[in-house]
């Protein structure tokens, strides 16, 4: 974005101050996703069809397996830990009691990102580090581009993400965190075919 100061919500950029969640409230409703990591504004374009198919499929699968006391929510729903950090995972799993009507003010149990060509490096680096620092217990990254794959990371005893799974195609991923369930990457993209994945 070259003319940032001309847009609503970008006032004060020239001062060099970090962005806050109050600045996000003034951002235009233009289909972009606006997030903050350490006061740095991250703007991503509207996602494509494969991204949305995978996000919806993951949210539905997680919701179906979700036990009482936990909730699964798709984006846009903010995880807002402080005034300089607000992210919107594609899918989030949180404790029911931690949710507020506006946002999640604590680390979710699971954050899921479905990567797009424009977000791949960001999701696997910047956001991964941010989620690790927040204390997100599990982080999944799904890449819908062929061959397509799901990578799962879990916090270890010293608070670092460790990759616990990398599955592609029809290879199942079975996990106990945040609750028992199995995900098959290829099935997340069934909606891209006219038969909906029917054999």
Residue pairs with C-beta under 8 A, 6 or more apart in sequence:
1 7
1 43
4 10
4 13
5 11
5 13
5 14
7 28
8 26
8 27
8 28
9 23
9 24
9 25
9 26
9 27
9 28
9 34
11 26
12 23
17 39
18 38
18 39
18 40
18 84
19 36
19 39
19 40
19 41
19 84
20 36
20 39
20 83
20 84
21 36
21 80
21 83
21 84
21 86
22 83
23 36
23 41
24 34
24 35
24 36
24 86
27 34
31 45
31 46
32 43
32 44
32 45
32 46
33 42
33 43
33 44
33 46
33 75
33 76
33 88
34 41
34 42
34 43
35 41
35 42
35 44
35 86
35 87
35 88
36 42
36 84
36 85
36 86
36 87
37 85
37 87
37 126
37 127
37 130
38 84
38 85
38 130
39 84
42 122
42 126
44 116
44 118
44 119
44 122
45 116
45 118
47 55
47 114
47 116
48 116
49 192
50 144
50 145
50 189
50 192
51 90
51 114
51 115
51 116
51 144
53 144
53 188
53 189
53 190
53 191
53 192
54 114
54 142
54 144
54 188
54 189
55 74
55 75
55 90
55 91
55 112
55 114
56 74
56 191
57 187
57 188
57 189
57 190
57 191
58 90
58 91
58 112
58 114
58 140
58 142
58 183
58 188
59 72
59 73
59 74
59 91
61 181
61 183
61 188
62 72
62 91
62 93
62 110
62 112
62 181
63 72
65 179
65 180
65 181
66 72
66 93
66 179
67 179
69 95
69 96
69 97
70 93
70 94
70 95
70 96
70 109
70 178
70 179
71 93
71 94
71 95
71 96
71 99
72 91
72 92
72 93
73 91
73 92
73 93
73 94
73 99
74 90
74 91
75 88
75 89
75 90
75 91
75 92
76 88
77 88
77 92
77 103
77 104
78 86
78 87
78 88
78 102
78 103
78 104
79 86
79 87
79 88
79 89
79 92
79 103
79 104
79 107
79 108
79 111
79 134
80 86
80 103
80 104
80 105
81 105
81 106
81 107
81 134
85 130
85 134
86 103
87 111
87 127
87 130
87 131
89 108
89 111
89 112
89 113
90 112
90 113
90 114
91 110
91 111
91 112
92 104
92 108
92 110
92 111
92 112
93 108
93 109
93 110
93 178
94 104
94 106
94 108
94 109
95 109
98 104
98 105
98 106
107 131
107 134
107 135
107 136
107 137
108 136
109 136
109 137
109 138
109 177
109 178
110 136
110 137
110 138
110 139
110 140
110 177
110 178
111 131
111 136
111 138
111 139
111 140
112 139
112 140
112 141
112 142
113 119
113 123
113 127
113 139
113 140
113 141
113 142
114 141
114 142
114 143
114 144
115 123
115 124
115 141
115 142
115 143
115 144
115 145
117 145
120 143
123 141
124 141
128 139
128 141
128 153
128 161
131 139
131 161
132 139
132 155
132 159
132 160
132 161
135 155
135 159
136 155
137 154
137 155
137 177
137 178
138 152
138 153
138 154
138 155
138 175
138 177
138 178
139 152
139 153
139 154
139 161
140 150
140 151
140 152
140 153
141 150
141 151
141 153
142 148
142 149
142 150
142 151
142 185
142 188
143 149
143 150
143 151
144 188
144 189
147 168
147 169
148 168
148 169
148 185
148 186
148 188
148 189
149 166
149 167
149 168
149 169
149 185
150 165
150 166
150 167
150 168
150 173
150 183
150 185
150 188
151 163
151 165
151 166
152 163
152 164
152 165
152 166
152 173
152 175
153 161
153 162
153 163
153 164
154 161
154 162
154 164
154 177
155 161
155 162
156 162
164 175
165 173
165 175
167 173
167 183
167 184
167 185
168 185
169 185
169 186
170 184
170 185
170 186
171 184
171 185
172 182
172 183
172 184
173 182
173 183
173 184
173 185
174 180
174 181
174 182
175 181
175 182
175 183
187 197
190 196
190 197
191 197
